[in-house]
Amino acid sequence: MLALVVAAAAIALGGMLLGFRLAGPTSTETALGRVSFEVAPSPSGNTEAFVPVADWGFRANTFTAPFTLDVELRAINRKGAVEVAGGDEDAVGSAEAELEDAAKSAVLRAFGWGLGTVVVLALVIRFAVRRFPWRTPLAILAVAFAAVGAAASLISASRTFDADALAAPEYFGRGQELAQILAFAERQQGNDRYTAGFSDALTNFSAYLSNTPTPDPDKERRVLFGSDIHNNALVLDALDGFAEGQPLLLAGDFAHEGNETEARLVAPPIAKLSDEVVAISGNHDSDGMMRALERAGVEVLGTEGKLGSDGEYSGDSLIEVGDFTVAGFSDPLEWHGSDPESPDRVFSFPELPDGEDQQAQAEEDLVEWFEALPEQPDIVLVHQSSLAQHLAAELFASGYDQPLTIVTGHNHYQHIDRYGSIHVVNAGTLGAGGVLRVGQESAGIGQIHFGAGTALPFAVDLIQIEPLSGRGSAERVIPDVVCPDEDTVEDHCHYEPGDS
């Protein structure tokens, strides 16, 4: 009997955890902007909020229950934040009600998914495991445990919820933005309104947001970028809708070999990530993969121009993506044979007998290709980071002084390199290194912010998400701060997230 109870409890717990994972985040528009909510299992009941656009967050022990409510402010409504910060009672009340309703909905949704998952598992046990004599009581007991546990958790969270805890949260983050929010919090500690409750905490929080030095959203132009999906369609599902109308530039390695099966798996969801997806090949891609992407609706660029529906590259080597002129360089190791799984295939220059000579030739070809472009592009896509760095260094050494952003990948870690007016940006691996690397690498995506009338990036967001836990981090990098002009006069400046 004890074994039956333990097994039922394990099924109930496992099903609830899996249900939370399947529920995923929800998103809602509030007076402060677009906010996402997600419920995650936790030994203590915290509310944790993160603001990617400012690279800081806060957490507070707001209730006692075995889950955490993760809140993320995805976009700021500056007008609404100003109204709330000004103490407008209608605006404060509206924001408070919207956040409260959205939080309750997210919690109920997560527990609903959890209970539903347990029920499905119980039905599988009841009707599929026919040889087990105790399958019916095990299934019933598992559902009962889950229902009682969910009810107890929700009741506990409701009865112990303390809105005033949000008035004195613990802040976390890094960089100048965190220092600013901590200083702001200290200034507010002497203000009686700061500890008056949730409404006043919301007002003070909005005051900081309304004063945060972010670019004018009406004039700012943004471009998302990434690379190295490596056949991980699971991550693509999670990114659906993330771009929200922004162009998305993908710098190669969409699969592992680029065979027909992989192309059918990843090409359609990649095309759906944004209204405009632009891609180049990587060393793990094939010409068949690139044709599949083109058929799915992706704009595929290469050394010889844009890939057409006839499967040939032709026409102008440059395309217009929003206000930017973009070019792309085909990876020298892209597979062009009939069998992408051929044992003769190589994925890196060192695998070739004359690998050093081949890489040197690729570097020379890249520079010659760039110099032969009909006009100077704003953005160039080059898969292999070493090639991208070579192009940037050669152009910088030759006195090239036009704004140029080179989007690259290949080495699976996030970094920004600045050579004067040339920026090389790498968002890591969008596919978390592939399905077999999930849990070992984080999924990375980047966002470049350009001001009105210039192709010189004033900020780059580097975002990382751990696929198994769903937790993420975001860092806004200001090139002029981390790589000032004086650091790029004689040599280039290299920056990675976490560098001080």
C-alpha positions as CSV (number, residue, x, y, z in Angstrom):
1,M,0.0,0.0,0.0
2,L,2.8,2.4,0.9
3,A,4.4,1.8,-2.6
4,L,1.0,2.6,-4.2
5,V,0.8,5.9,-2.3
6,V,4.4,6.8,-3.2
7,A,3.9,6.0,-6.8
8,A,0.6,8.0,-7.0
9,A,2.3,11.0,-5.3
10,A,5.2,10.8,-7.8
11,I,2.8,10.7,-10.8
12,A,0.8,13.6,-9.4
13,L,4.0,15.7,-8.8
14,G,5.6,14.8,-12.1
15,G,2.4,15.6,-14.0
16,M,1.9,18.9,-12.3
17,L,5.5,19.9,-13.1
18,L,5.2,18.8,-16.7
19,G,1.9,20.7,-16.9
20,F,3.5,23.9,-15.7
21,R,6.1,23.5,-18.4
22,L,3.5,22.9,-21.1
23,A,1.5,25.9,-20.0
24,G,4.3,28.2,-20.7
25,P,4.1,32.0,-20.4
26,T,1.1,34.2,-21.1
27,S,1.2,37.8,-22.3
28,T,-1.2,40.7,-21.7
29,E,-1.3,44.4,-22.5
30,T,-1.4,46.6,-19.4
31,A,-1.2,50.3,-18.8
32,L,2.5,49.9,-18.2
33,G,3.1,48.0,-21.4
34,R,3.1,44.3,-22.5
35,V,3.7,42.0,-19.6
36,S,4.3,38.2,-19.6
37,F,3.5,35.9,-16.7
38,E,4.7,32.4,-16.1
39,V,4.3,30.0,-13.2
40,A,7.3,27.8,-12.2
41,P,7.6,25.3,-9.3
42,S,9.5,26.6,-6.3
43,P,9.9,25.7,-2.7
44,S,8.8,29.2,-1.7
45,G,6.2,31.5,-3.1
46,N,8.0,34.4,-4.7
47,T,7.0,37.0,-7.2
48,E,9.9,37.7,-9.5
49,A,9.9,40.4,-12.1
50,F,12.5,41.2,-14.8
51,V,12.8,44.1,-17.2
52,P,14.9,43.1,-20.1
53,V,15.0,46.6,-21.6
54,A,16.8,47.8,-18.5
55,D,18.6,44.7,-17.4
56,W,17.4,44.5,-13.9
57,G,14.6,42.9,-11.9
58,F,13.3,42.3,-8.4
59,R,11.8,39.6,-6.3
60,A,9.6,39.6,-3.2
61,N,8.2,36.9,-0.9
62,T,4.6,37.7,-1.6
63,F,2.9,34.4,-0.6
64,T,3.4,31.0,0.8
65,A,2.9,28.2,-1.8
66,P,5.1,25.8,-3.8
67,F,5.4,28.0,-6.9
68,T,6.9,31.2,-8.2
69,L,5.2,33.8,-10.4
70,D,7.7,35.1,-13.0
71,V,6.7,38.4,-14.5
72,E,8.5,40.1,-17.4
73,L,7.9,43.5,-18.8
74,R,8.4,42.9,-22.5
75,A,7.6,46.5,-23.7
76,I,7.1,49.8,-21.9
77,N,4.2,52.0,-22.6
78,R,5.9,55.2,-21.7
79,K,2.7,57.3,-21.7
80,G,1.0,54.8,-19.3
81,A,4.0,54.7,-17.1
82,V,4.1,58.5,-16.8
83,E,0.4,58.6,-15.9
84,V,0.9,55.9,-13.2
85,A,4.0,57.6,-11.9
86,G,2.1,60.9,-11.7
87,G,-0.3,59.3,-9.3
88,D,-3.3,59.4,-11.7
89,E,-5.8,57.3,-9.6
90,D,-7.6,55.9,-12.7
91,A,-4.3,54.9,-14.3
92,V,-3.0,53.4,-11.0
93,G,-6.2,51.5,-10.5
94,S,-6.3,50.3,-14.0
95,A,-2.7,49.0,-14.0
96,E,-3.2,47.4,-10.6
97,A,-6.4,45.6,-11.7
98,E,-4.9,44.5,-15.0
99,L,-1.8,43.1,-13.4
100,E,-3.8,41.3,-10.7
101,D,-6.2,39.8,-13.2
102,A,-3.4,38.7,-15.5
103,A,-1.5,37.1,-12.6
104,K,-4.5,35.2,-11.3
105,S,-5.3,34.0,-14.9
106,A,-1.7,32.8,-15.3
107,V,-1.7,30.9,-12.1
108,L,-5.1,29.2,-12.7
109,R,-4.0,28.4,-16.3
110,A,-0.8,26.7,-15.0
111,F,-2.6,24.7,-12.4
112,G,-5.2,23.8,-15.0
113,W,-2.5,22.4,-17.3
114,G,-1.0,20.6,-14.4
115,L,-4.2,18.9,-13.4
116,G,-5.0,18.1,-17.1
117,T,-1.6,16.5,-17.5
118,V,-2.1,14.3,-14.4
119,V,-5.5,13.2,-15.7
120,V,-4.0,12.2,-19.0
121,L,-1.2,10.2,-17.2
122,A,-3.8,8.6,-15.0
123,L,-5.9,7.6,-18.1
124,V,-2.8,6.1,-19.7
125,I,-2.1,4.1,-16.6
126,R,-5.7,3.0,-16.3
127,F,-6.2,1.8,-19.9
128,A,-2.7,1.1,-21.3
129,V,-1.0,-0.7,-18.4
130,R,-3.4,-3.6,-18.3
131,R,-1.0,-6.1,-16.6
132,F,-0.8,-3.9,-13.4
133,P,-3.6,-5.0,-11.0
134,W,-3.6,-1.8,-9.0
135,R,-3.8,0.5,-12.1
136,T,-7.3,1.8,-11.3
137,P,-6.6,2.8,-7.6
138,L,-3.2,4.2,-8.7
139,A,-4.8,6.4,-11.3
140,I,-7.6,7.6,-9.0
141,L,-5.1,8.3,-6.2
142,A,-2.8,10.2,-8.5
143,V,-5.6,12.5,-9.6
144,A,-6.8,13.0,-6.1
145,F,-3.3,13.9,-4.8
146,A,-2.9,16.4,-7.7
147,A,-6.3,18.0,-7.1
148,V,-5.8,18.3,-3.3
149,G,-2.3,19.6,-3.8
150,A,-3.4,22.2,-6.3
151,A,-6.3,23.3,-4.2
152,A,-4.1,23.6,-1.1
153,S,-1.5,25.6,-3.0
154,L,-4.0,28.0,-4.5
155,I,-5.8,28.5,-1.1
156,S,-2.5,29.0,0.7
157,A,-1.3,31.5,-2.0
158,S,-4.6,33.4,-1.7
159,R,-4.7,33.6,2.1
160,T,-1.0,34.4,2.6
161,F,-0.7,37.0,-0.3
162,D,0.9,40.1,1.0
163,A,0.8,43.0,-1.5
164,D,2.9,45.2,0.8
165,A,5.9,42.9,0.3
166,L,6.1,44.3,-3.2
167,A,6.9,47.7,-1.7
168,A,10.3,46.5,-0.4
169,P,11.6,44.0,-2.9
170,E,15.1,42.6,-3.4
171,Y,16.6,43.9,-6.6
172,F,19.0,42.0,-8.9
173,G,20.8,42.5,-12.1
174,R,24.1,44.0,-13.2
175,G,25.6,47.0,-14.8
176,Q,24.8,50.7,-14.6
177,E,21.0,50.1,-14.8
178,L,21.0,48.1,-11.6
179,A,23.0,50.8,-9.8
180,Q,20.4,53.3,-10.9
181,I,17.4,51.3,-9.7
182,L,19.2,50.6,-6.3
183,A,19.9,54.3,-5.9
184,F,16.3,55.0,-6.8
185,A,15.0,52.5,-4.2
186,E,17.2,54.0,-1.5
187,R,15.8,57.5,-2.3
188,Q,12.3,56.1,-1.9
189,Q,12.9,54.5,1.4
190,G,12.4,57.8,3.1
191,N,9.1,58.3,1.4
192,D,6.1,57.1,3.4
193,R,4.3,56.3,0.2
194,Y,7.0,53.8,-0.7
195,T,5.8,51.4,2.0
196,A,2.1,52.2,1.8
197,G,1.2,49.2,-0.3
198,F,1.0,47.8,-3.8
199,S,-0.5,50.8,-5.5
200,D,2.2,53.1,-4.2
201,A,4.9,50.6,-5.0
202,L,3.5,50.4,-8.5
203,T,3.6,54.2,-8.7
204,N,7.2,54.4,-7.7
205,F,8.1,51.5,-10.0
206,S,6.5,53.4,-12.9
207,A,8.3,56.5,-12.0
208,Y,11.6,54.8,-12.6
209,L,10.4,53.3,-15.9
210,S,9.2,56.7,-17.1
211,N,12.6,58.2,-16.4
212,T,14.7,55.3,-17.7
213,P,16.9,56.6,-20.6
214,T,15.6,54.5,-23.4
215,P,15.3,55.6,-27.1
216,D,12.2,57.2,-28.5
217,P,10.0,54.2,-29.6
218,D,8.6,56.3,-32.4
219,K,12.0,56.9,-34.0
220,E,14.0,53.8,-32.9
221,R,14.5,51.0,-35.4
222,R,15.1,47.5,-34.1
223,V,16.4,44.3,-35.8
224,L,16.5,40.8,-34.2
225,F,19.3,38.5,-35.0
226,G,20.4,34.9,-34.2
227,S,22.1,31.8,-35.6
228,D,22.9,28.1,-35.0
229,I,19.4,26.7,-34.6
230,H,20.9,23.2,-35.3
231,N,17.6,21.4,-35.9
232,N,16.0,22.4,-32.6
233,A,12.4,22.8,-33.6
234,L,11.4,22.8,-29.9
235,V,13.0,26.2,-29.4
236,L,11.3,27.5,-32.5
237,D,7.9,26.8,-31.1
238,A,8.8,28.8,-28.0
239,L,10.0,31.8,-30.1
240,D,6.8,31.9,-32.1
241,G,5.5,35.5,-32.1
242,F,8.6,36.8,-30.3
243,A,9.7,39.0,-33.3
244,E,6.3,40.8,-33.5
245,G,6.9,42.5,-36.8
246,Q,10.6,43.1,-36.4
247,P,13.0,41.8,-39.1
248,L,14.9,38.7,-38.1
249,L,18.4,38.0,-39.5
250,L,19.6,34.5,-39.2
251,A,23.3,33.7,-39.8
252,G,23.3,30.0,-40.7
253,D,23.4,26.5,-39.3
254,F,19.7,25.8,-39.4
255,A,20.2,22.0,-39.1
256,H,23.0,19.5,-38.5
257,E,23.4,18.2,-42.0
258,G,20.7,20.0,-44.0
259,N,19.1,16.8,-45.2
260,E,15.5,16.6,-46.5
261,T,14.0,15.4,-43.2
262,E,15.6,18.3,-41.3
263,A,14.5,20.8,-43.9
264,R,10.9,19.7,-43.6
265,L,11.2,20.0,-39.8
266,V,12.7,23.4,-39.4
267,A,12.1,25.4,-42.5
268,P,8.3,26.2,-42.0
269,P,8.6,27.3,-38.4
270,I,11.6,29.4,-39.1
271,A,9.7,31.2,-41.8
272,K,6.9,31.9,-39.3
273,L,9.2,33.5,-36.7
274,S,8.7,37.0,-38.3
275,D,7.0,38.7,-41.2
276,E,10.5,39.1,-42.7
277,V,13.2,36.5,-42.1
278,V,16.5,36.8,-43.8
279,A,19.0,34.0,-43.8
280,I,22.4,32.8,-45.1
281,S,24.0,29.4,-45.0
282,G,26.3,27.9,-42.4
283,N,28.8,25.1,-42.4
284,H,26.1,22.6,-41.3
285,D,23.7,23.6,-44.0
286,S,23.2,22.4,-47.6
287,D,21.9,23.9,-50.8
288,G,18.8,21.8,-50.3
289,M,18.2,23.3,-46.9
290,M,18.5,26.8,-48.3
291,R,16.1,26.1,-51.1
292,A,13.6,24.7,-48.5
293,L,13.9,27.9,-46.5
294,E,13.2,30.0,-49.6
295,R,10.2,27.9,-50.5
296,A,8.9,28.4,-46.9
297,G,9.1,32.2,-47.3
298,V,12.5,33.1,-46.0
299,E,14.7,35.6,-47.9
300,V,17.9,33.6,-48.6
301,L,21.0,35.6,-49.4
302,G,24.3,34.3,-50.7
303,T,27.5,35.4,-52.2
304,E,26.0,35.5,-55.7
305,G,22.8,37.4,-54.8
306,K,19.3,36.4,-53.6
307,L,18.0,32.8,-53.9
308,G,15.1,32.6,-56.3
309,S,12.2,30.2,-56.6
310,D,14.2,28.5,-59.4
311,G,16.8,27.5,-56.9
312,E,19.4,29.8,-58.3
313,Y,21.2,32.9,-56.8
314,S,20.8,35.9,-59.0
315,G,20.1,39.6,-59.2
316,D,21.3,42.3,-56.8
317,S,23.6,41.1,-54.0
318,L,21.8,43.7,-51.7
319,I,18.3,43.7,-50.4
320,E,16.4,46.3,-48.4
321,V,15.2,45.1,-45.0
322,G,13.2,47.9,-43.4
323,D,15.4,51.0,-43.7
324,F,18.6,48.9,-44.0
325,T,20.7,47.6,-46.9
326,V,21.6,44.0,-46.2
327,A,24.0,41.5,-47.9
328,G,24.9,37.9,-47.1
329,F,27.9,35.7,-47.7
330,S,27.4,32.0,-48.3
331,D,29.4,29.8,-46.0
332,P,32.4,28.2,-47.8
333,L,31.6,24.8,-46.2
334,E,27.9,24.7,-47.2
335,W,27.2,21.3,-48.7
336,H,26.4,21.2,-52.5
337,G,26.4,17.5,-53.1
338,S,23.4,15.2,-53.5
339,D,23.8,13.5,-50.1
340,P,24.3,15.9,-47.1
341,E,25.0,12.8,-45.0
342,S,28.0,11.8,-47.1
343,P,30.9,10.4,-45.1
344,D,33.2,12.6,-47.2
345,R,31.6,15.8,-45.8
346,V,33.6,18.1,-43.6
347,F,32.3,20.8,-41.2
348,S,35.4,22.7,-40.4
349,F,38.5,23.9,-42.2
350,P,40.9,21.9,-39.9
351,E,39.3,18.7,-41.3
352,L,40.6,19.4,-44.7
353,P,44.1,18.4,-45.7
354,D,44.9,22.0,-46.7
355,G,42.6,23.5,-44.2
356,E,44.8,26.6,-43.4
357,D,45.1,27.4,-47.1
358,Q,41.3,26.9,-47.6
359,Q,40.5,29.2,-44.7
360,A,42.9,31.9,-45.9
361,Q,41.3,31.7,-49.3
362,A,37.8,32.0,-47.8
363,E,39.0,35.1,-45.9
364,E,40.4,36.6,-49.1
365,D,37.2,35.8,-51.0
366,L,35.0,37.4,-48.3
367,V,36.9,40.7,-48.4
368,E,37.0,40.7,-52.3
369,W,33.2,40.0,-52.3
370,F,32.5,42.8,-49.9
371,E,34.6,45.3,-51.8
372,A,32.8,44.3,-55.1
373,L,29.3,45.0,-53.7
374,P,27.5,47.7,-55.8
375,E,27.1,49.9,-52.7
376,Q,28.1,49.9,-49.1
377,P,25.7,47.8,-47.0
378,D,24.4,48.6,-43.5
379,I,24.4,45.0,-42.4
380,V,26.2,41.9,-43.6
381,L,25.5,38.3,-42.6
382,V,28.6,36.0,-42.3
383,H,28.2,32.7,-40.5
384,Q,31.7,31.8,-39.2
385,S,32.8,34.2,-36.5
386,S,36.4,34.0,-37.5
387,L,35.6,35.1,-41.1
388,A,33.4,38.0,-39.8
389,Q,36.3,39.1,-37.5
390,H,38.7,39.0,-40.4
391,L,36.4,41.1,-42.6
392,A,35.9,43.7,-39.8
393,A,39.7,43.8,-39.1
394,E,40.6,44.2,-42.8
395,L,38.1,46.9,-43.4
396,F,39.1,48.8,-40.2
397,A,42.8,48.6,-41.1
398,S,42.0,50.0,-44.6
399,G,40.4,53.0,-43.1
400,Y,36.7,52.0,-43.7
401,D,34.7,54.5,-41.7
402,Q,31.1,53.8,-42.6
403,P,28.7,52.3,-40.1
404,L,28.6,48.5,-40.6
405,T,27.1,45.8,-38.5
406,I,28.2,42.2,-39.2
407,V,25.9,39.5,-37.8
408,T,27.6,36.2,-37.2
409,G,27.5,33.0,-35.2
410,H,29.2,29.6,-35.3
411,N,31.0,29.6,-32.0
412,H,27.9,29.5,-29.8
413,Y,28.7,32.3,-27.4
414,Q,27.5,35.8,-27.2
415,H,29.8,38.6,-27.8
416,I,30.2,42.0,-29.5
417,D,33.3,43.3,-31.2
418,R,33.9,46.8,-32.2
419,Y,36.3,48.0,-34.8
420,G,35.7,51.8,-35.0
421,S,32.3,52.2,-36.8
422,I,32.2,48.4,-37.5
423,H,30.3,46.2,-35.0
424,V,30.4,42.4,-35.1
425,V,27.5,40.9,-33.1
426,N,26.9,37.3,-32.1
427,A,23.8,36.1,-30.2
428,G,25.2,32.7,-29.5
429,T,23.1,29.6,-30.4
430,L,19.4,30.2,-31.0
431,G,18.7,26.5,-30.9
432,A,20.6,26.0,-27.6
433,G,23.2,24.0,-29.6
434,G,20.6,21.5,-30.9
435,V,18.2,19.1,-29.3
436,L,21.0,16.9,-27.8
437,R,22.6,20.0,-26.2
438,V,19.5,21.2,-24.4
439,G,20.3,21.6,-20.7
440,Q,24.0,22.3,-21.6
441,E,23.6,25.4,-23.6
442,S,21.2,28.3,-23.5
443,A,19.2,29.6,-26.4
444,G,20.4,33.0,-27.4
445,I,18.9,35.8,-29.5
446,G,19.9,39.4,-30.0
447,Q,18.3,42.7,-30.8
448,I,20.0,45.7,-32.3
449,H,18.7,49.2,-31.7
450,F,19.4,51.9,-34.3
451,G,18.5,55.6,-34.0
452,A,16.6,57.5,-36.6
453,G,18.6,58.2,-39.7
454,T,21.7,56.2,-38.8
455,A,23.0,52.6,-39.3
456,L,25.2,52.9,-36.3
457,P,23.8,50.7,-33.4
458,F,23.5,52.6,-30.1
459,A,22.5,49.5,-28.1
460,V,22.5,45.7,-28.5
461,D,20.3,43.4,-26.4
462,L,21.8,40.0,-25.7
463,I,19.1,37.6,-24.5
464,Q,19.6,34.1,-23.2
465,I,17.0,31.5,-22.2
466,E,17.7,28.2,-20.4
467,P,15.3,25.8,-22.3
468,L,14.6,23.3,-19.4
469,S,13.9,25.9,-16.7
470,G,12.6,28.6,-19.0
471,R,14.6,31.2,-17.0
472,G,16.4,33.9,-19.0
473,S,18.6,36.8,-18.7
474,A,19.0,39.9,-20.8
475,E,21.7,42.5,-21.0
476,R,21.5,45.8,-22.8
477,V,25.0,46.6,-24.1
478,I,25.8,50.2,-25.1
479,P,28.8,50.0,-27.4
480,D,29.8,53.6,-26.7
481,V,30.0,52.6,-23.0
482,V,31.6,49.2,-23.1
483,C,33.7,49.9,-26.1
484,P,34.4,53.7,-26.3
485,D,36.0,55.2,-29.4
486,E,39.4,55.5,-27.7
487,D,39.5,51.8,-27.2
488,T,39.1,51.1,-30.9
489,V,41.7,53.5,-32.4
490,E,44.5,51.0,-32.7
491,D,42.8,47.7,-31.9
492,H,39.3,46.4,-31.7
493,C,37.2,46.1,-28.5
494,H,35.8,42.7,-27.4
495,Y,32.8,42.4,-25.0
496,E,31.0,39.4,-23.6
497,P,28.0,39.4,-21.2
498,G,29.2,39.6,-17.7
499,D,32.3,41.6,-18.5
500,S,32.9,44.4,-16.1
